Every structure is written in C-alpha cells, then in structure tokens.
Amino acid sequence: MSSSASQQQNQQQPKRPLFTRFLDSVEYLGNLLPHPITLFAIFCVAILVLSGIAGYFELSVMDPRPEGAKGRAADGMIHVVSLFNAEGLQLIVTNLVKNFVGFAPLGTVLVAMLGVAIAEHSGMLSAAMRGMVMGASKRMVTVTVVFAGIISNTASELGYVVLIPLAAMLFHSLGRHPLAGLAAAFAGVSGGYSANLLIGTVDPLLSGITETAAQMIDPTYTVGPEANWYFMFVSTFFISITGAFVTEKIVEPKLGKYHDEEASEDLSNDKMGKLTAVEKKGLKFAGVAVLVVSALLAWTIVPADGVLRSANGTVSGSPFLKSIVAFIFVFFAIPGFVYGKIVGTMKNDRDVINAMATSMSSMGMYIVLVFFAAQFVAFFKWTNFGQVIAVGGASFLQDVGLTGPMLFFAFILMCGFINLMIGSASAQWAVTAPIFVPMLMLVGYAPETIQAAYRIGDSTTNIITPMMSYFGLILAVATRYMKNLGIGTLIATMLPYSICFMFGWSILFYLWVFVFGLPVGPGAATFYTP
C-alpha cells in the first residue's frame, strides 16, 4: 500500500474522543499495577530499604507533642529508625506472626462474616432483596433499586452477584432500558459502598486500620466500628435519592429506548423470580427474629442501668459499642437460621456449620492480603516514617494555609483518584491511613472524621475504575443486553453517578462537619486535641 493511500485511510478513520482516550489511559495504567498482595510485598521491601537510607542520613523532625508525653524522645525529636540492619531483621522475624494475628481488622471481619454467612447461605438476604425490589411501585422502583444496593453491602458480594443482574431484568420487564437498571444497582452497591443503615463488615475493617494509624500520635486512641454510623446512616438516603435522580434524568434519557435486537442472547425467558409462599413465610418469621434480637439488644443499653452500659452509666465507651462485631454476628445469624429452618435450607447445626465454613473458605484471598498488609503497617510504624511524614505534611499544610473544608475536599479528591488504581478499600486505606491520619490529627481533626472523608473518596470512584474486582462481572452482565458494549461505554454510563456522588457527598460532609458540627458517629469527636 502506498504512503498516500495509507494517509488517506488514516484521515478517513474518525478521531477518538478525548474522554475515551483518557479512559483508555486509566485502564492501561491500572493494568500496569501488580496484584494488591504483590503491591504490599513490594511496599515492605521498599520500607526496609528507605529506612536504611533515612537512618544513615539521620532523618528526623521536631516532635510536636508536649514534654513528658508517652513515647516522646528525650531530645524532642522523632528519628527514622532503620530496619535495614541486624536489629531490624531480629525485630521482623520475631514479630512476623504477631503482626498478622494482631492486625485489628482480621478477627473482626472474620467474626462478622460468620454471621452474615448464615443469613446469606440460608437464602434470607437474597429473598429479602428480591422482595424489596419487586415489591416496589413503578414510581419508586428506581430509588428502591439504589437503596437495596446500598443495604446489600452488609452481605459482601451479594449485591454484585444477585442485585445487579436482578435490577437489569426488572427494568427490562417494565419496558425500561435494562442498562439503566444495572447502572442504578451498580451505583448503589459500589458507588454508595460506605453508606448503610446498618454497621457492616467494612466498618470494623476500616476502623481497625484507622486505630492503628491514630496510635502513631496517641498510643491510647481507639476507633470503634460505629465511628461513622451517624453520617453513613444519613448518607444512605442521600445516595438513594441522588442515584435515582441521575438514573431517571441523565442516564436513562441518554440510553434511549431499548430494543431486544441489541442483546447478545434470547431474552424471551428473562423473567423475574417472584417470592414463593414459603419464602414469604420465612421472611416474616425472620422479621420477628430481628425484632426479638433488637429488643434484647435495646434492653442491654437503653435503660440507665443496662448491663452493657459503661461503669459510669454512659453509652460512650460502653461494652455495647466495643462489642458491635459480636452483635453483627448475632443480628444476621439468628434471623438467617430462622429463615433457613422455615424454607428448609437449614435443617440442623451441620447446615449452619457448613455455611460458615463455606464463607471462611472464600476469605482465603483476604487472609493472604491481610498477612502482607499487616507487615507493611508494622514496618511503617516501627520506622517512624508515618510520624515524620505527618509532622512534615502538617507543617506544610499550615504554611500554605490549607485547612478546614478545602483541606478535606482535596483529601477526598485524592482518595478518589488513588481508588482508580487501587480498587480495594482496605488495601488503599492500609497504605494511606498511616500517612494521612497522623497528619490530619496534627492539624486538629479526629481520626473518625478523617475516616469518614476517606470513605467518600473511596466509594465514589468505584464505579468508574476497571480495577474494581467486580468490574468484569458487571461488564459481562451488561453485554448480555448490549452485545457491542465496551468498557468505555460502561464507564461513561457510570461517570455521571461518580461526579454527582463526589460533589454532593462532599457538600453533605461539609454541612455535617463544618456548618452543623455534628459527630460522624456515636461518641466520635470532630476535632482532635492532644
């Protein structure tokens, strides 16, 4: 082919839109990153080498804590401690197991998942979700789908596996575009990942990491799983309403009218599975069990002499709040077993044990990730890198005058950007918390408030990053209804949700924290004072 012919052919090819090229770049750069587990292993090695270099040059900063404070050096300086020597090797090998088993999120998440497993494997969660979505009126179906997606986060991957395909089928059966249903459910499940009416498995996971990071500044500081509950409870309704608005006013009109010819397979059997009589009966008895459990829990904390109140009779710092993970287990396990007993999916203790064992077998990847993440967090703490970076960063923020709302807006945007590359909430927070929690504490903000801001940034970009673990599954479901759909189309469909969630949720955070001065959770402080 001649050069003139080649040039003519290139001129005939339409130039790809700038946004599409940007999405391709994000996907390409994200694919260059190794697996999160490998990433943490690399970080561990990097910390060792960098600590050796910093220790050789005696890198240090002025300790901002008052004289006599616990952990403050006699010379008033914070020095980087080298692990790249004999003492460092001894410290590492003698604490390898301790770092792993003592990692705060490990036990809490596993215990919570045991209870959720019973409710999930009995079929209760799936039936409740189907009943909620299919029982909604046509006028309320969109907001119900988004709301159900948010609530599904208490049960790990259930929303991705069950609700998103279900929502696409529901919209198709109603004569609406199935991708609009898929997008609405995806926005609730993933874009509203941190919002919920209940305290779920993500709460103890993040709070454990936050607590470890906060103890770099204050060794006695504790962060409970309920730390962000107030803010996330209200956020559930905000995300539901915003998600429904974006679906009906932006996404669905853009998608236009759907034609079955666009599908990659025959959709004639694309029917919704309605609840059977026995499933409805099971849900009713499970609902009664929920009320009974809730009443018993209320009896332990509501009365002034409640057995799970603190020694001085207050709720703050009480055994009740410190035992949230145990209550998550009970709250899901008992109703789940009652439902399973009614519908026949759980006949005896062996079925319950098998459900819990199956759930634990699926946590293998998480346990491996925790092993390496725990080592990284421990190394980072031992070297004092977190404190040195925090003090330097806090001084910089004070020098440039970046404080208050603008500081948190920048932090939320940064977390959202990092999430495009590291799709795991725990993996990202394990890396960033040891830096930003101490830094923002030194500027004057409480770890609970910092964690709430992080959760906004982490959640809002989940739906537009190919690095999110379930993105491939969502794409596969979408191509069922549009055979020529590509990854760019799916991301472009979800981008309006991401923008509206990021902007609106940040405004809600601003009003909550800086205008009304409300606590983000029970007993949670907004500002930190040493």
LINVEN-V373280 format. One record per backbone hydrogen bond with DSSP energy under -1.0 kcal/mol. NH is the residue of the N-H (numbers start at 1). CO is the residue of the C=O. Records with the same first field share a line. If there is no record, write none. Layout:
NH = CO  CO
//
This chain:
6 = 2
7 = 3
8 = 4
9 = 5
10 = 6
11 = 7
12 = 8
13 = 9
21 = 17
22 = 18
23 = 19
24 = 20
25 = 21
26 = 22
27 = 23
28 = 24
29 = 25
30 = 26
31 = 27
39 = 35
40 = 36
41 = 37
42 = 38
43 = 39
44 = 40
45 = 41
46 = 42
47 = 43
48 = 44
49 = 45
50 = 46
51 = 47
52 = 48
53 = 49
54 = 50
55 = 51
56 = 52
57 = 53
58 = 55
59 = 54
61 = 78
63 = 76
69 = 66
72 = 69
76 = 73
78 = 61
80 = 59
81 = 383
85 = 83
89 = 85
90 = 86
91 = 87
92 = 88
93 = 89
94 = 90
99 = 95
100 = 96
101 = 97
102 = 98
103 = 100
106 = 103
109 = 105
110 = 106
111 = 107
112 = 108
113 = 109
114 = 110
115 = 111
116 = 112
117 = 113
118 = 114
119 = 115
120 = 116
121 = 117
122 = 118
125 = 119
127 = 123
128 = 124
129 = 125
130 = 126
131 = 127
132 = 128
133 = 129
134 = 130
135 = 131
144 = 140
145 = 141
146 = 142
147 = 143
148 = 144
149 = 145
150 = 146
151 = 147
152 = 148
153 = 150
154 = 151
155 = 152
156 = 153
158 = 155
161 = 157
162 = 158
164 = 159
166 = 162
167 = 163
168 = 164
169 = 165
170 = 166
171 = 167
172 = 168
173 = 169
174 = 170
175 = 172
176 = 171
180 = 177
181 = 177
182 = 178
183 = 179
184 = 180
185 = 181
186 = 182
187 = 183
188 = 184
189 = 185
190 = 186
191 = 186
192 = 187
193 = 190
196 = 232
205 = 201
206 = 202
207 = 203
208 = 204
209 = 205
210 = 206
211 = 207
212 = 208
213 = 209
214 = 210
215 = 211
216 = 213
217 = 214
218 = 214
221 = 218
227 = 224
229 = 226
231 = 520
232 = 228
233 = 229
234 = 230
235 = 231
236 = 232
238 = 234
239 = 235
240 = 236
241 = 237
242 = 238
243 = 239
244 = 240
245 = 241
246 = 242
247 = 243
248 = 244
249 = 245
250 = 246
251 = 246
252 = 247
254 = 250
255 = 251
256 = 252
262 = 259
263 = 260
264 = 480
270 = 267
271 = 269
274 = 272
280 = 276
281 = 277
282 = 278
283 = 279
284 = 280
285 = 281
286 = 282
287 = 283
288 = 284
289 = 285
290 = 286
291 = 287
292 = 288
293 = 289
294 = 290
295 = 291
296 = 292
297 = 293
298 = 294
299 = 295
301 = 298
302 = 298
306 = 303
308 = 300
309 = 306
310 = 314
313 = 310
318 = 315
320 = 308
322 = 318
327 = 323
328 = 324
329 = 325
330 = 326
331 = 327
332 = 328
333 = 329
334 = 330
336 = 332
337 = 333
338 = 334
339 = 335
340 = 336
341 = 337
342 = 338
343 = 339
344 = 340
346 = 340
352 = 348
353 = 349
354 = 350
355 = 351
356 = 352
357 = 353
358 = 354
359 = 355
360 = 356
361 = 357
362 = 358
363 = 360
367 = 363
368 = 364
369 = 365
370 = 366
371 = 367
372 = 368
373 = 369
374 = 370
375 = 371
376 = 372
377 = 373
378 = 374
379 = 375
380 = 376
381 = 377
382 = 378
383 = 379
388 = 384
389 = 385
390 = 386
391 = 387
392 = 388
393 = 389
394 = 390
395 = 391
396 = 392
397 = 393
398 = 394
399 = 395
400 = 396
402 = 397
403 = 401
408 = 404
409 = 405
410 = 406
411 = 407
412 = 408
413 = 409
414 = 410
415 = 411
416 = 412
417 = 413
418 = 414
419 = 415
420 = 417
421 = 418
422 = 418
428 = 424
429 = 425
430 = 426
431 = 427
432 = 428
433 = 429
435 = 432
436 = 432
437 = 433
439 = 435
440 = 436
441 = 437
442 = 438
445 = 440
446 = 526
450 = 446
451 = 447
452 = 448
453 = 449
454 = 450
455 = 451
456 = 452
457 = 453
458 = 454
459 = 455
460 = 456
462 = 459
464 = 461
468 = 465
471 = 468
474 = 470
475 = 471
476 = 472
477 = 473
478 = 474
479 = 475
481 = 478
482 = 478
483 = 262
485 = 482
490 = 486
491 = 487
492 = 488
493 = 489
494 = 490
495 = 491
498 = 494
499 = 495
500 = 496
501 = 497
502 = 498
503 = 499
504 = 500
505 = 501
506 = 502
507 = 503
508 = 504
509 = 505
510 = 506
511 = 507
512 = 508
513 = 509
514 = 510
515 = 510
516 = 511
518 = 512
524 = 521
528 = 444
//
